[in-house]
Amino acid sequence: DGTVAVAAARKFQALRPGHAGFLMLGEALVLSGEIDAAILEYQKAVALAPSSAAAQAGLASVYAKAGQAEAAIDRFLRAVQLDPGNPAYYRALARVYKDRGRLDLAIVSLRDGVSAATPSPALQAEMAEELAALYEAAGMPREAAQERLRAASLRRR
């Protein structure tokens, strides 16, 4: 329940000041459907901890939910810079690019995400399948087939 989550996050925030409290409150506000209020909380988290990839990605996600794709892209790119080993940021960035009709940039982002997912072959295979779908949507069947082969190979590991 979003209302309960917001109340709990507000109590938690008093116990744990700093950007973590703002992140938790922002997440609770998203659950309750209060996107504009969530943006403000994530902005506070980013202001307190600009080098926090989680804060940058959280703000990016809320911007994407609010239909502010360019702001979301900027924040996801910052999250990737801060934590290049986290495949979730590449994956989310690829989704925003895809929603904007930029399959070329979505492919590049997801391809980088597949590389970042190297420690987890299962995740890497899942992302390779998503990349294959992007290649197909872009009219690149040969590349799509290669990604599906890579995904199959990763699943056998």
C-alpha positions, 0 to 999 in steps of 0.5 A: 500500500502506497500510503502505508509505505509513505508513512513508514518512509517518513518515520524512517527518514527521521531515524536515518537522515541523509540521501538514503532517507530521501531515496526511501521516501521517493520510492514510497511516493512512487508506490503511492502514485505521487510522481511529482512529490517523488521527483522532489525527494529524489532531487534532494537525494541527488543534491546530498549525494551527487556521486550516488549512482542509486540516487541518479538512477532513482531520479532517472526512473521517476523522470521516465515515469513522468514522461521526461525522457531527456532528463531520464536519459541524462540521469541514467547516463550519469548513473552509468558513469558512476557505476559502469559495472551495474547492468541495470542502469544500461538496461533502463537506459535502453528502455528509455531510448527504445520508448523514444524511438532511438533503437540505435542508442538502445542497442548500444546501451543494451550491448554495453549492459550485456558486457557489464553483466559478465559476472552473471551468465543468467542475466547476461543471457536474458539481456542478450535476448532483449538485445536480439529483439532490439536488433530484430526491431531495427531490421538487423536479423543477422545480429539478432541471430548472433545474440540468440546464439550467445544467449543459448551459449550462456544458458548452457554454462 
